[in-house]
Amino acid sequence: MTRTDKGYKGIGMEGTIARWYANNTGKDLSRFAEQTRAVVARAPAGADLLEVAPGPGYLAIELARTGDYTVTGLDVSTSFVQIARRKAAEAGVQVDFRHGNVSAMPFEDASFDFIVCCAAFKNFSDPVGALREMHRVLRPGGRAYINDLRRDLSKEAVDADVARMRLDPVNRAITRYILRSVLPRRAYDKRQFTAIISHTDFRTFDIHEEPMSLEIELRK
């Protein structure tokens, strides 16, 4: 039976850890360009768009650069919110980064047309609650797109992904270890994610398996 809640046992993404993460992920922005293309292919122009757990804000900023969306970001880390706001100001784009929990979002019902969540869902302590809240804040016909690490990824997929990152030897070794041994323990496979969705009001969805990740699309 798939658990519908779990405690977060990782390192809190605040302070030094948040800055380390922001600096290292910022060394290879190509993945955010790819994510932007994935969102643009799915989200209609003019949409009110919410990124859940944007971290340092790289994807939200790229989406705002397109000029096609009104972008909001919600993150549980105060450090990430501060970092993301600063980076948006430096980029000269408008993104409304807010502090909050995905399982209890500070938004009215039916506030957004599209929700995106990349590389974060596995860390949510209440995954069912997170999906229920996504459903609540979506407008009728709205969509959610989730892309996250798959639990059953291979070592070869990890090595190929790390090789594309511009990391020094120490950070490359740390990142490879985290992707191989730490993060998959919290991630889901296709069967497990399907079970989580079954506890929500989402009835139309698709789950696609990539070498490193699951791509989940849900419609309200």
Rosetta silent file (secondary structure, phi, psi, omega in degrees, C-alpha in Angstrom):
SEQUENCE: MTRTDKGYKGIGMEGTIARWYANNTGKDLSRFAEQTRAVVARAPAGADLLEVAPGPGYLAIELARTGDYTVTGLDVSTSFVQIARRKAAEAGVQVDFRHGNVSAMPFEDASFDFIVCCAAFKNFSDPVGALREMHRVLRPGGRAYINDLRRDLSKEAVDADVARMRLDPVNRAITRYILRSVLPRRAYDKRQFTAIISHTDFRTFDIHEEPMSLEIELRK
SCORE:     score description
SCORE:     0.000 S_00000001
   1 L     0.000  133.286  179.943    0.000    0.000    0.000 S_00000001
   2 L   -79.777  129.468  177.499    1.332    3.441   -0.938 S_00000001
   3 L   -68.753  143.719  179.905    1.617    5.876    1.965 S_00000001
   4 L   -99.931   -0.998  172.821   -0.333    9.067    1.536 S_00000001
   5 L  -151.055  158.515  179.370    1.922   11.134    3.816 S_00000001
   6 L  -160.380  146.465  177.675    5.540   11.074    4.906 S_00000001
   7 L   -78.531  148.769  176.416    7.822   13.180    7.019 S_00000001
   8 L   -85.255  120.074 -175.590   10.608   15.135    5.402 S_00000001
   9 L  -110.314    6.811 -178.853   13.916   13.707    6.612 S_00000001
  10 L   -85.818 -175.768  178.335   16.289   15.665    4.411 S_00000001
  11 L   -77.955  133.654  178.144   18.336   18.764    5.105 S_00000001
  12 L   -61.997  132.553 -177.258   16.297   21.940    5.384 S_00000001
  13 L   -85.894   70.926  178.455   16.794   24.116    2.309 S_00000001
  14 L  -132.802  161.472  172.479   17.661   27.280    4.174 S_00000001
  15 H    55.257 -128.287 -175.976   20.699   29.507    4.575 S_00000001
  16 H   -59.654  -41.488 -179.813   24.002   28.027    3.376 S_00000001
  17 H   -62.264  -43.687  179.082   22.383   24.898    1.947 S_00000001
  18 H   -62.677  -41.694  179.747   19.927   26.970   -0.104 S_00000001
  19 H   -67.281  -40.090  176.819   22.740   29.170   -1.434 S_00000001
  20 H   -59.691  -45.920 -179.791   24.857   26.082   -2.309 S_00000001
  21 H   -62.380  -45.426 -179.080   21.912   24.604   -4.192 S_00000001
  22 H   -62.026  -42.542 -179.463   21.186   27.853   -6.009 S_00000001
  23 H   -65.890  -43.420 -177.112   24.812   28.276   -7.068 S_00000001
  24 H   -72.385  -42.240  178.283   25.223   24.720   -8.323 S_00000001
  25 H   -68.744  -26.499  179.540   21.924   24.496  -10.200 S_00000001
  26 L   -73.725   -9.327  179.984   22.642   27.896  -11.718 S_00000001
  27 L   -77.165  -18.518  177.802   25.762   26.548  -13.434 S_00000001
  28 L  -134.383   91.128 -177.321   23.691   24.690  -16.007 S_00000001
  29 L   -84.425   -1.409 -178.292   20.619   26.663  -17.037 S_00000001
  30 H   -62.954  -33.479 -179.066   19.970   24.468  -20.082 S_00000001
  31 H   -66.868  -30.107  178.437   17.679   22.197  -18.068 S_00000001
  32 H   -75.290  -30.364  173.705   15.503   25.198  -17.216 S_00000001
  33 H   -65.350  -39.901  177.399   15.317   26.092  -20.893 S_00000001
  34 H   -64.495  -43.983  178.909   14.109   22.532  -21.533 S_00000001
  35 H   -63.710  -37.863  177.659   11.549   22.802  -18.749 S_00000001
  36 H   -61.639  -43.949  178.279   10.371   26.127  -20.140 S_00000001
  37 H   -61.789  -38.622  179.658    9.802   24.533  -23.539 S_00000001
  38 H   -64.238  -39.624  179.405    7.844   21.719  -21.874 S_00000001
  39 H   -70.943  -45.663 -179.003    5.587   24.217  -20.103 S_00000001
  40 H   -58.985  -33.369  179.172    5.113   26.457  -23.154 S_00000001
  41 L   -70.028  -16.244 -174.842    4.008   23.391  -25.127 S_00000001
  42 L  -115.048  -33.805 -174.664    1.262   22.772  -22.565 S_00000001
  43 L   -93.417  129.371 -179.094    0.223   26.099  -21.019 S_00000001
  44 L   -69.267  146.687  176.088   -1.876   28.501  -23.122 S_00000001
  45 L   -59.071  141.188 -178.992   -0.570   32.018  -23.687 S_00000001
  46 L    88.110    1.422 -176.542   -2.041   34.482  -21.228 S_00000001
  47 L   -71.630  146.852  165.831   -2.374   31.860  -18.488 S_00000001
  48 E   -82.832  113.876 -168.899   -2.100   32.618  -14.789 S_00000001
  49 E  -115.738  134.700  177.964    0.684   30.193  -13.982 S_00000001
  50 E  -116.306  126.575  169.007    1.838   28.873  -10.601 S_00000001
  51 E  -101.442  123.140  177.243    5.164   27.167  -10.021 S_00000001
  52 E   -90.749  130.665 -178.753    5.120   25.070   -6.864 S_00000001
  53 L    58.135   60.060 -178.758    8.482   24.794   -5.079 S_00000001
  54 L   -74.920  -10.189 -179.258   10.435   27.024   -7.496 S_00000001
  55 L    59.202 -128.739 -179.298   13.547   27.004   -5.306 S_00000001
  56 L   -68.546   -8.811  173.148   15.977   29.686   -6.570 S_00000001
  57 L    94.100    8.674 -174.128   13.403   30.667   -9.188 S_00000001
  58 H   -60.214  -44.997 -178.897   15.238   29.831  -12.409 S_00000001
  59 H   -68.734  -45.942  179.536   12.267   28.226  -14.181 S_00000001
  60 H   -57.470  -40.110  179.471    9.730   30.822  -13.030 S_00000001
  61 H   -65.760  -43.151  178.281   12.040   33.576  -14.264 S_00000001
  62 H   -62.948  -38.744  178.332   12.461   31.900  -17.661 S_00000001
  63 H   -66.308  -38.814  177.517    8.690   31.543  -17.956 S_00000001
  64 H   -65.847  -33.977  179.328    8.240   35.231  -17.101 S_00000001
  65 H   -60.254  -29.557 -178.117   10.801   36.132  -19.775 S_00000001
  66 L   -64.732  -25.349 -177.429    8.514   34.692  -22.449 S_00000001
  67 L    77.320    4.836 -175.736    5.993   37.435  -21.741 S_00000001
  68 L   -93.634  -13.428 -171.124    3.191   34.902  -22.197 S_00000001
  69 L  -134.716  155.197  165.181    2.234   34.326  -18.559 S_00000001
  70 E   -95.198  115.877 -167.796    1.471   35.934  -15.235 S_00000001
  71 E  -109.986  132.089  174.240    3.810   33.919  -12.999 S_00000001
  72 E  -123.890  144.349  176.228    3.564   33.154   -9.293 S_00000001
  73 E  -126.255  139.037  179.799    5.955   30.985   -7.277 S_00000001
  74 E  -127.649  120.850 -178.845    5.279   29.329   -3.904 S_00000001
  75 E  -135.803  145.635 -178.775    8.079   27.860   -1.796 S_00000001
  76 L   -80.490  -13.514 -179.267    8.307   26.631    1.798 S_00000001
  77 L   -93.275  120.366  177.405   11.890   27.914    2.131 S_00000001
  78 H   -65.696  -34.218  178.427   12.230   31.549    3.164 S_00000001
  79 H   -63.545  -44.149  179.215   15.810   31.518    1.858 S_00000001
  80 H   -64.153  -39.256  178.827   14.680   30.376   -1.588 S_00000001
  81 H   -61.239  -43.927  178.626   11.968   33.026   -1.686 S_00000001
  82 H   -64.086  -44.538  179.196   14.546   35.719   -0.921 S_00000001
  83 H   -62.406  -46.249 -177.511   17.001   34.336   -3.486 S_00000001
  84 H   -63.897  -41.154  177.814   14.304   34.009   -6.162 S_00000001
  85 H   -61.507  -41.908  179.463   13.018   37.546   -5.600 S_00000001
  86 H   -64.767  -43.121 -178.835   16.551   38.917   -5.951 S_00000001
  87 H   -67.783  -35.037  177.176   17.219   36.943   -9.127 S_00000001
  88 H   -65.971  -40.903  177.713   13.935   38.067  -10.673 S_00000001
  89 H   -63.388  -41.453  178.451   14.811   41.687   -9.938 S_00000001
  90 H   -64.516  -33.812 -179.987   18.257   41.181  -11.487 S_00000001
  91 H   -81.594  -12.031  179.284   16.638   39.637  -14.562 S_00000001
  92 L    73.099   31.205  178.689   14.164   42.498  -14.829 S_00000001
  93 L  -121.770  159.229 -178.420   11.073   40.290  -14.814 S_00000001
  94 L  -102.030  113.277  172.778    7.959   40.254  -12.644 S_00000001
  95 E  -133.786  132.530  179.835    7.335   37.081  -10.648 S_00000001
  96 E   -90.485   88.176  178.728    5.261   37.003   -7.464 S_00000001
  97 E   -84.538  126.651 -178.682    7.364   34.725   -5.235 S_00000001
  98 E  -126.455  156.572  176.123    5.578   33.856   -2.000 S_00000001
  99 E   -94.991  131.970  178.845    6.354   31.818    1.101 S_00000001
 100 L   174.152  170.271 -177.911    3.953   28.969    1.849 S_00000001
 101 E  -101.198  132.589 -178.290    3.224   25.253    2.024 S_00000001
 102 L   -62.792  -25.657 -179.756    1.935   23.413   -1.029 S_00000001
 103 L   -82.633   -5.294  177.165   -0.418   21.393    1.193 S_00000001
 104 E  -150.852   69.285 -172.689   -2.100   24.585    2.437 S_00000001
 105 L   -69.255  141.717 -179.517   -1.698   27.162   -0.308 S_00000001
 106 L   -85.438   46.235 -178.062   -2.460   30.826    0.448 S_00000001
 107 L  -128.530  153.152  176.152   -4.583   31.192   -2.685 S_00000001
 108 L   -71.637  161.337  173.583   -8.306   31.339   -3.407 S_00000001
 109 L   -56.689  147.220  173.380  -10.077   28.512   -5.188 S_00000001
 110 L    53.815   49.924 -178.038   -9.696   28.522   -8.979 S_00000001
 111 L   -94.233  -20.473 -170.934   -6.839   31.036   -9.039 S_00000001
 112 E  -132.088  153.085  176.119   -4.653   29.517  -11.768 S_00000001
 113 E   -91.919  -26.646 -173.621   -4.873   28.075  -15.260 S_00000001
 114 E  -149.451  140.145  176.061   -1.685   26.030  -15.069 S_00000001
 115 E  -125.890  137.356  175.879    0.580   24.623  -12.345 S_00000001
 116 E  -127.074  141.638  177.848    4.113   23.343  -12.791 S_00000001
 117 E  -144.437  115.087 -177.050    6.264   21.483  -10.271 S_00000001
 118 E  -120.260  129.775  172.252    9.749   20.232  -11.206 S_00000001
 119 L    60.856   28.413 -176.828   12.165   18.138   -9.111 S_00000001
 120 L  -134.798  -24.087 -170.747   10.318   18.774   -5.851 S_00000001
 121 H   -58.190  -36.023 -177.965    7.247   16.585   -5.483 S_00000001
 122 H   -60.653  -22.282 -177.775    9.171   13.684   -3.924 S_00000001
 123 H   -90.213   -6.614 -177.686   10.050   15.893   -0.940 S_00000001
 124 L   -69.078  129.638 -178.119    6.496   16.895   -0.065 S_00000001
 125 L   -72.268  -22.165  179.740    5.527   15.540    3.339 S_00000001
 126 L  -130.858   76.936 -174.990    1.865   15.331    2.300 S_00000001
 127 H   -61.809  -37.722  177.679    1.788   14.372   -1.389 S_00000001
 128 H   -65.960  -44.634  177.485   -1.947   13.706   -1.468 S_00000001
 129 H   -59.800  -37.113  178.776   -2.627   17.017    0.246 S_00000001
 130 H   -63.602  -45.327  179.059   -0.372   18.730   -2.301 S_00000001
 131 H   -67.308  -37.367  177.570   -2.314   17.297   -5.243 S_00000001
 132 H   -62.923  -39.113  178.190   -5.626   18.135   -3.601 S_00000001
 133 H   -69.314  -37.925  175.449   -4.501   21.728   -3.175 S_00000001
 134 H   -59.325  -43.728  178.621   -3.336   21.864   -6.798 S_00000001
 135 H   -61.689  -42.308 -177.750   -6.785   20.682   -7.829 S_00000001
 136 H   -62.638  -44.424 -174.104   -8.451   23.293   -5.605 S_00000001
 137 H   -85.185   -7.083  175.045   -6.514   26.297   -6.934 S_00000001
 138 E   -79.976  145.558  172.853   -6.834   25.265  -10.585 S_00000001
 139 E   -77.927  158.057  176.307   -9.652   26.679  -12.655 S_00000001
 140 E   -53.223  130.678 -176.775  -12.016   24.252  -14.408 S_00000001
 141 E    85.461   -5.778  179.604  -10.140   22.786  -17.348 S_00000001
 142 E   -69.585  162.733 -176.297   -6.804   23.819  -15.828 S_00000001
 143 E  -128.510  152.854  172.576   -3.773   21.565  -15.948 S_00000001
 144 E  -122.993  139.489  179.017   -0.892   20.591  -13.714 S_00000001
 145 E  -124.985  119.163 -179.720    2.476   19.368  -14.996 S_00000001
 146 E  -119.277  129.462  176.511    4.826   17.555  -12.609 S_00000001
 147 E  -127.938  119.549 -177.082    8.310   16.383  -13.558 S_00000001
 148 E  -150.084  162.454  179.184   10.322   14.581  -10.906 S_00000001
 149 E   -55.068  138.869  175.838   12.937   11.916  -10.332 S_00000001
 150 E   -94.074  142.853 -175.666   11.675    8.367  -10.751 S_00000001
 151 L   -63.662  -34.150 -174.373   12.358    5.882   -7.987 S_00000001
 152 L   -99.708   33.502  178.144   13.448    3.126  -10.372 S_00000001
 153 L   -71.112  159.750 -178.955   16.009    5.134  -12.371 S_00000001
 154 L   -97.402  159.956  176.339   19.251    3.452  -13.463 S_00000001
 155 H   -63.820  -34.282  179.032   22.836    4.325  -12.518 S_00000001
 156 H   -63.580  -38.796  178.525   23.543    4.855  -16.216 S_00000001
 157 H   -65.918  -39.188  178.322   20.808    7.506  -16.401 S_00000001
 158 H   -63.584  -47.514 -178.323   22.279    9.274  -13.371 S_00000001
 159 H   -59.811  -40.445  179.759   25.806    9.245  -14.813 S_00000001
 160 H   -66.854  -38.035 -179.605   24.579   10.692  -18.098 S_00000001
 161 H   -69.290  -43.015 -179.411   22.655   13.446  -16.303 S_00000001
 162 H   -66.730  -34.793 -178.348   25.561   14.402  -14.036 S_00000001
 163 H   -61.340  -28.029 -178.456   27.961   14.455  -16.991 S_00000001
 164 L   -81.107  -13.725 -179.502   25.988   17.311  -18.573 S_00000001
 165 L   -81.705  145.886  179.858   26.323   19.472  -15.447 S_00000001
 166 L   -92.189   73.862 -175.259   29.194   21.924  -15.193 S_00000001
 167 L  -115.447  148.682  173.778   30.450   20.768  -11.802 S_00000001
 168 L   -74.536  166.998 -174.682   33.896   20.526  -10.279 S_00000001
 169 H   -54.827  -39.786 -178.335   35.054   17.016   -9.205 S_00000001
 170 H   -66.728  -51.063 -179.639   33.908   17.393   -5.583 S_00000001
 171 H   -67.977  -28.895  176.060   30.415   18.655   -6.397 S_00000001
 172 H   -65.017  -43.284  178.901   30.139   16.134   -9.224 S_00000001
 173 H   -65.665  -41.840  179.165   30.786   13.280   -6.777 S_00000001
 174 H   -63.003  -45.833 -178.284   28.346   14.720   -4.227 S_00000001
 175 H   -64.320  -41.675  178.511   25.635   15.194   -6.845 S_00000001
 176 H   -61.577  -42.443  179.329   26.107   11.682   -8.244 S_00000001
 177 H   -63.687  -44.067 -178.892   25.800   10.190   -4.748 S_00000001
 178 H   -62.730  -43.843 -177.853   22.658   12.203   -3.970 S_00000001
 179 H   -71.282  -31.393 -179.372   20.989   11.229   -7.248 S_00000001
 180 H   -82.447  -41.412 -166.020   21.922    7.557   -6.959 S_00000001
 181 H  -115.657  -25.231 -173.402   21.456    6.878   -3.263 S_00000001
 182 H   -99.941  -60.016 -173.467   19.551    9.625   -1.439 S_00000001
 183 H   -64.981  -38.397 -179.481   16.800   11.140   -3.573 S_00000001
 184 H   -59.231  -25.387  179.661   15.421    7.915   -5.138 S_00000001
 185 H   -64.021  -26.218 -179.158   14.439    6.690   -1.678 S_00000001
 186 L   -99.038  -10.978 -175.706   11.871    9.498   -1.510 S_00000001
 187 L   -80.959  176.462 -178.022   10.794    9.360   -5.142 S_00000001
 188 E  -123.087  152.614  168.250    7.931    7.393   -6.701 S_00000001
 189 L   -96.396  178.780 -174.402    7.582    4.958   -9.554 S_00000001
 190 H   -60.409  -42.362 -179.372    4.644    5.060  -11.953 S_00000001
 191 H   -63.080  -43.895 -178.507    2.518    2.643   -9.919 S_00000001
 192 H   -65.532  -40.343 -179.900    3.055    4.559   -6.690 S_00000001
 193 H   -67.837  -37.025  176.718    2.214    7.923   -8.265 S_00000001
 194 H   -60.238  -39.313  178.912   -0.948    6.482   -9.776 S_00000001
 195 H   -65.006  -38.701  178.275   -1.979    5.345   -6.294 S_00000001
 196 H   -63.553  -45.673 -179.968   -1.415    8.851   -4.904 S_00000001
 197 H   -59.211  -33.655 -177.031   -3.567   10.411   -7.644 S_00000001
 198 L   -63.007  -17.634  179.102   -6.368    7.957   -6.801 S_00000001
 199 L   -91.275    7.622 -177.982   -6.823    9.726   -3.438 S_00000001
 200 L  -120.437 -179.354  178.615   -7.577   13.059   -5.160 S_00000001
 201 L   -90.656    2.998  174.412  -10.267   14.496   -7.420 S_00000001
 202 L   -71.708  124.200  179.641   -8.050   14.368  -10.492 S_00000001
 203 L  -115.368  -18.665  178.583   -9.651   11.870  -12.862 S_00000001
 204 E  -114.199  116.649 -178.109   -7.872   12.693  -16.107 S_00000001
 205 E  -157.095  163.456  176.797   -4.112   12.199  -16.065 S_00000001
 206 E  -142.580  138.376  177.928   -1.159   10.720  -17.909 S_00000001
 207 E  -123.096  119.397 -178.792    2.185    9.479  -16.564 S_00000001
 208 E  -112.559  133.395 -178.547    5.120    9.197  -18.957 S_00000001
 209 E   -95.259  121.887  172.051    8.401    7.524  -17.985 S_00000001
 210 L  -105.388  166.650 -178.826   11.697    9.166  -18.998 S_00000001
 211 L   -54.578  -39.456 -179.017   15.156    7.692  -18.168 S_00000001
 212 L  -101.722  -21.659 -165.433   15.577    9.963  -15.128 S_00000001
 213 E  -142.898  170.236  168.077   12.074   11.109  -14.378 S_00000001
 214 E  -107.057  137.399  171.762    8.326   10.785  -14.446 S_00000001
 215 E  -109.206  116.420 -177.737    6.286   13.339  -16.398 S_00000001
 216 E  -114.323  127.219  175.936    2.809   13.645  -14.919 S_00000001
 217 E  -119.901  129.068 -178.327    0.043   15.656  -16.535 S_00000001
 218 E  -128.057  143.237  178.935   -3.259   16.189  -14.734 S_00000001
 219 E  -123.403  135.965  176.218   -6.431   17.989  -15.832 S_00000001
 220 L   -83.057    0.000    0.000   -9.157   19.402  -13.593 S_00000001
